[in-house]
């Protein structure tokens, strides 16, 4: 995730509690989605879709924070 801007991710992980929370939330949701997809946890399509939306929302929020950081440090 965000491999192309790894330096910004590292900076925000060091400096922003909110970014760290979103990063961890995204990682946790990624695991839950993967486990549901391979059958470790049984979820119906609606529940899986909700997990995926929450994961995407966390990623979108991180992306916005990264864009703001990039603008402020440019």
DSSP file (Angstrom, degrees, kcal/mol; ACC not computed):
  #  RESIDUE AA STRUCTURE BP1 BP2  ACC     N-H-->O    O-->H-N    N-H-->O    O-->H-N    TCO  KAPPA ALPHA  PHI   PSI    X-CA   Y-CA   Z-CA
    1    1 A X              0   0    0      0, 0.0     0, 0.0     0, 0.0     0, 0.0   0.000 360.0 360.0 360.0 128.3    0.0    0.0    0.0
    2    2 A X    >   +     0   0    0      1,-0.1     3,-1.7     2,-0.1     7,-0.2   0.801 360.0 155.8  58.2  34.3    1.4    3.4   -1.0
    3    3 A X  G >   +     0   0    0      1,-0.3     3,-1.1     2,-0.2     4,-0.1   0.815  65.8  62.6 -59.3 -30.9    4.7    1.9   -2.1
    4    4 A X  G 3  S+     0   0    0      1,-0.3    -1,-0.3     2,-0.1     3,-0.1   0.655 112.9  34.2 -72.9 -14.8    5.3    4.8   -4.4
    5    5 A X  G X> S+     0   0    0     -3,-1.7     4,-1.8     1,-0.1     3,-0.8  -0.259  72.1 143.2-131.8  46.5    5.4    7.3   -1.5
    6    6 A X  H <>  +     0   0    0     -3,-1.1     4,-2.5     1,-0.3     5,-0.2   0.824  68.7  59.5 -58.5 -35.6    6.9    5.2    1.2
    7    7 A X  H 3> S+     0   0    0      1,-0.2     4,-2.0     2,-0.2    -1,-0.3   0.868 106.0  48.1 -64.7 -35.7    8.8    8.1    2.7
    8    8 A X  H <> S+     0   0    0     -3,-0.8     4,-2.8     2,-0.2     5,-0.2   0.906 110.2  52.1 -70.0 -41.3    5.6   10.0    3.3
    9    9 A X  H  X S+     0   0    0     -4,-1.8     4,-2.6    -7,-0.2    -2,-0.2   0.940 110.8  47.9 -59.0 -47.0    4.0    7.0    5.0
   10   10 A X  H  X S+     0   0    0     -4,-2.5     4,-1.8     1,-0.2    -1,-0.2   0.913 112.0  49.4 -61.2 -43.2    7.0    6.6    7.3
   11   11 A X  H  X S+     0   0    0     -4,-2.0     4,-1.8     1,-0.2    -1,-0.2   0.926 113.6  45.4 -62.4 -45.2    7.0   10.3    8.2
   12   12 A X  H  X S+     0   0    0     -4,-2.8     4,-2.6     1,-0.2     8,-0.3   0.859 109.2  55.4 -69.5 -34.7    3.3   10.2    9.0
   13   13 A X  H  < S+     0   0    0     -4,-2.6    -1,-0.2    -5,-0.2    -2,-0.2   0.872 113.5  43.2 -62.4 -35.1    3.6    7.0   11.0
   14   14 A X  H  < S+     0   0    0     -4,-1.8    -2,-0.2    -5,-0.2    -1,-0.2   0.811 126.1  30.0 -77.3 -30.8    6.2    8.8   13.1
   15   15 A X  H  < S+     0   0    0     -4,-1.8     2,-0.5     1,-0.2    -2,-0.2   0.608 108.7  62.5-110.1 -13.1    4.4   12.1   13.4
   16   16 A X     X  -     0   0    0     -4,-2.6     4,-2.1    -5,-0.2    -1,-0.2  -0.935  46.3-170.0-128.2 115.0    0.6   11.4   13.3
   17   17 A X  H  > S+     0   0    0     -2,-0.5     4,-2.4     2,-0.2     5,-0.2   0.899  94.9  53.7 -62.5 -40.7   -1.3    9.3   15.8
   18   18 A X  H  > S+     0   0    0      1,-0.2     4,-2.5     2,-0.2    -1,-0.2   0.912 107.9  49.4 -62.3 -42.9   -4.4    9.5   13.6
   19   19 A X  H  > S+     0   0    0     -7,-0.2     4,-2.8     1,-0.2    -1,-0.2   0.910 110.2  51.3 -63.2 -41.6   -2.4    8.2   10.6
   20   20 A X  H  X S+     0   0    0     -4,-2.1     4,-2.5    -8,-0.3    -2,-0.2   0.907 110.1  49.8 -61.1 -41.8   -1.1    5.3   12.8
   21   21 A X  H  X S+     0   0    0     -4,-2.4     4,-2.7     2,-0.2    -2,-0.2   0.931 113.2  45.3 -62.7 -45.8   -4.6    4.4   13.8
   22   22 A X  H  X S+     0   0    0     -4,-2.5     4,-2.8     2,-0.2    -2,-0.2   0.901 112.0  52.3 -64.5 -40.6   -5.9    4.4   10.2
   23   23 A X  H  X S+     0   0    0     -4,-2.8     4,-2.2     2,-0.2    -2,-0.2   0.920 113.2  43.8 -61.4 -45.0   -2.8    2.4    9.1
   24   24 A X  H  X S+     0   0    0     -4,-2.5     4,-2.8     2,-0.2    -2,-0.2   0.903 112.8  52.1 -67.6 -41.4   -3.5   -0.2   11.8
   25   25 A X  H  X S+     0   0    0     -4,-2.7     4,-2.7     1,-0.2     5,-0.2   0.928 110.5  48.6 -59.8 -45.2   -7.2   -0.3   11.1
   26   26 A X  H  X S+     0   0    0     -4,-2.8     4,-2.4     1,-0.2    -1,-0.2   0.916 111.8  49.2 -61.3 -43.8   -6.5   -0.8    7.4
   27   27 A X  H  X S+     0   0    0     -4,-2.2     4,-1.8     2,-0.2    -2,-0.2   0.917 112.2  48.0 -62.9 -43.4   -4.1   -3.6    8.2
   28   28 A X  H  X S+     0   0    0     -4,-2.8     4,-2.2     1,-0.2    -2,-0.2   0.921 113.1  47.4 -63.1 -44.2   -6.6   -5.3   10.5
   29   29 A X  H  X S+     0   0    0     -4,-2.7     4,-2.8     1,-0.2     5,-0.2   0.866 107.3  57.2 -66.4 -35.6   -9.4   -5.0    8.0
   30   30 A X  H  X S+     0   0    0     -4,-2.4     4,-2.4    -5,-0.2    -1,-0.2   0.912 108.6  46.7 -60.7 -42.5   -7.1   -6.4    5.2
   31   31 A X  H  X S+     0   0    0     -4,-1.8     4,-2.8     2,-0.2     5,-0.2   0.924 112.2  50.1 -64.3 -45.2   -6.6   -9.5    7.3
   32   32 A X  H  X S+     0   0    0     -4,-2.2     4,-2.1     2,-0.2    -2,-0.2   0.910 111.8  47.8 -62.0 -42.4  -10.3   -9.9    8.1
   33   33 A X  H  X S+     0   0    0     -4,-2.8     4,-2.5     2,-0.2    -1,-0.2   0.939 113.0  48.4 -62.9 -47.1  -11.2   -9.5    4.4
   34   34 A X  H  X S+     0   0    0     -4,-2.4     4,-1.9    -5,-0.2     6,-0.2   0.919 111.5  49.3 -60.6 -44.5   -8.5  -12.1    3.4
   35   35 A X  H  X>S+     0   0    0     -4,-2.8     5,-2.2     1,-0.2     6,-1.1   0.874 112.1  48.7 -64.6 -36.5   -9.6  -14.6    6.0
   36   36 A X  H ><5S+     0   0    0     -4,-2.1     3,-0.6    -5,-0.2     7,-0.3   0.898 110.0  52.3 -68.0 -39.6  -13.3  -14.2    4.9
   37   37 A X  H 3<5S+     0   0    0     -4,-2.5    -2,-0.2     1,-0.2    -1,-0.2   0.834 112.6  43.7 -68.2 -31.9  -12.3  -14.7    1.3
   38   38 A X  H 3<5S-     0   0    0     -4,-1.9    -1,-0.2    -5,-0.2    -2,-0.2   0.472 119.8-107.7 -94.2  -0.6  -10.4  -17.9    2.0
   39   39 A X  T <<5S+     0   0    0     -3,-0.6    -3,-0.2    -4,-0.5     3,-0.1   0.536  83.9 121.7  95.3   6.9  -13.1  -19.2    4.3
   40   40 A X  S   <S+     0   0    0     -5,-2.2     2,-0.5     1,-0.2    -4,-0.2   0.924  85.8  30.9 -66.4 -42.5  -11.5  -18.9    7.7
   41   41 A X  S    S-     0   0    0     -6,-1.1     2,-0.7    -9,-0.2    -2,-0.3  -0.970  86.7-133.2-117.1 129.8  -14.4  -16.7    8.8
   42   42 A X        +     0   0    0     -2,-0.5     2,-0.4    -3,-0.1    -6,-0.1  -0.725  35.9 163.8 -85.4 115.9  -17.8  -17.2    7.3
   43   43 A X        -     0   0    0     -2,-0.7     2,-0.1    -7,-0.3    -2,-0.0  -0.978  34.2-123.8-128.7 144.0  -19.3  -13.9    6.2
   44   44 A X     >  -     0   0    0     -2,-0.4     4,-2.4     1,-0.1     5,-0.2  -0.342  39.0 -97.8 -76.8 170.7  -22.3  -13.3    4.0
   45   45 A X  H  > S+     0   0    0      1,-0.2     4,-2.4     2,-0.2     5,-0.2   0.854 122.8  52.6 -59.9 -37.5  -21.8  -11.1    0.9
   46   46 A X  H  > S+     0   0    0      2,-0.2     4,-2.2     1,-0.2    -1,-0.2   0.927 110.3  46.6 -66.0 -44.9  -23.2   -8.0    2.7
   47   47 A X  H  > S+     0   0    0      2,-0.2     4,-2.1     1,-0.2    -2,-0.2   0.901 113.6  48.9 -64.7 -40.9  -20.9   -8.3    5.7
   48   48 A X  H  X S+     0   0    0     -4,-2.4     4,-2.4     1,-0.2    -1,-0.2   0.907 109.8  52.1 -64.7 -41.6  -17.8   -8.9    3.4
   49   49 A X  H  X S+     0   0    0     -4,-2.4     4,-2.1    -5,-0.2    -2,-0.2   0.893 108.4  51.1 -61.5 -40.2  -18.8   -5.9    1.3
   50   50 A X  H  X S+     0   0    0     -4,-2.2     4,-2.5     2,-0.2    -1,-0.2   0.910 109.0  50.8 -64.6 -41.9  -19.0   -3.7    4.5
   51   51 A X  H  X S+     0   0    0     -4,-2.1     4,-2.3     1,-0.2    -2,-0.2   0.927 110.6  49.3 -60.0 -44.3  -15.6   -4.8    5.6
   52   52 A X  H  X S+     0   0    0     -4,-2.4     4,-2.4     1,-0.2    -1,-0.2   0.878 110.2  50.5 -64.2 -37.7  -14.2   -4.0    2.2
   53   53 A X  H  X S+     0   0    0     -4,-2.1     4,-2.6     2,-0.2    -1,-0.2   0.911 110.3  49.4 -66.6 -41.7  -15.8   -0.5    2.3
   54   54 A X  H  X S+     0   0    0     -4,-2.5     4,-2.2     2,-0.2    -2,-0.2   0.902 111.5  49.9 -63.0 -40.4  -14.4    0.2    5.7
   55   55 A X  H  X S+     0   0    0     -4,-2.3     4,-2.0     2,-0.2    -2,-0.2   0.925 112.4  46.9 -63.0 -45.4  -10.9   -0.9    4.5
   56   56 A X  H  X S+     0   0    0     -4,-2.4     4,-2.8     1,-0.2    -2,-0.2   0.885 109.6  53.9 -65.1 -39.3  -11.2    1.4    1.5
   57   57 A X  H  X S+     0   0    0     -4,-2.6     4,-2.4     2,-0.2    -1,-0.2   0.912 108.4  49.4 -62.1 -43.0  -12.4    4.3    3.6
   58   58 A X  H  X S+     0   0    0     -4,-2.2     4,-2.1     1,-0.2    -1,-0.2   0.918 112.4  48.2 -61.4 -42.8   -9.4    3.9    5.9
   59   59 A X  H  X S+     0   0    0     -4,-2.0     4,-2.4     1,-0.2    -2,-0.2   0.904 110.6  51.1 -65.1 -41.1   -7.1    3.9    2.8
   60   60 A X  H  X S+     0   0    0     -4,-2.8     4,-2.2     2,-0.2    -2,-0.2   0.901 109.2  50.7 -62.7 -41.2   -8.8    6.9    1.3
   61   61 A X  H  X S+     0   0    0     -4,-2.4     4,-2.1     1,-0.2    -1,-0.2   0.902 110.9  48.9 -64.2 -40.7   -8.4    8.9    4.6
   62   62 A X  H  X S+     0   0    0     -4,-2.1     4,-2.4     1,-0.2    -2,-0.2   0.908 109.1  53.1 -63.7 -40.8   -4.7    8.0    4.7
   63   63 A X  H  X S+     0   0    0     -4,-2.4     4,-2.4     1,-0.2    -2,-0.2   0.897 108.5  50.0 -62.1 -40.4   -4.4    9.1    1.0
   64   64 A X  H  X S+     0   0    0     -4,-2.2     4,-2.5     2,-0.2    -1,-0.2   0.906 110.3  49.8 -64.5 -41.2   -5.9   12.5    1.9
   65   65 A X  H  X S+     0   0    0     -4,-2.1     4,-2.4     1,-0.2    -2,-0.2   0.892 110.9  50.3 -63.8 -38.3   -3.6   12.9    4.8
   66   66 A X  H  X S+     0   0    0     -4,-2.4     4,-2.6     2,-0.2    -2,-0.2   0.903 109.9  49.8 -67.1 -41.0   -0.7   12.1    2.5
   67   67 A X  H  X S+     0   0    0     -4,-2.4     4,-2.5     2,-0.2    -2,-0.2   0.924 111.6  48.5 -62.3 -44.3   -1.8   14.6   -0.1
   68   68 A X  H  X S+     0   0    0     -4,-2.5     4,-2.5     2,-0.2    -2,-0.2   0.919 111.7  49.7 -62.4 -43.7   -2.1   17.3    2.6
   69   69 A X  H  X S+     0   0    0     -4,-2.4     4,-1.7     1,-0.2    -2,-0.2   0.917 110.6  50.4 -59.4 -44.4    1.4   16.4    3.9
   70   70 A X  H  X S+     0   0    0     -4,-2.6     4,-0.8     1,-0.2    -2,-0.2   0.915 112.0  46.9 -62.4 -43.6    2.8   16.6    0.4
   71   71 A X  H  < S+     0   0    0     -4,-2.5     3,-0.4     1,-0.2    -1,-0.2   0.904 113.2  49.1 -63.6 -41.0    1.2   20.0   -0.2
   72   72 A X  H  < S+     0   0    0     -4,-2.5    -1,-0.2     1,-0.2    -2,-0.2   0.756 117.1  39.9 -73.3 -24.4    2.4   21.4    3.1
   73   73 A X  H  <        0   0    0     -4,-1.7    -1,-0.2    -5,-0.2    -2,-0.2   0.446 360.0 360.0-104.6  -0.7    6.0   20.2    2.7
   74   74 A X     <        0   0    0     -4,-0.8    -1,-0.2    -3,-0.4    -2,-0.1   0.488 360.0 360.0 -76.3 360.0    6.4   21.0   -1.0
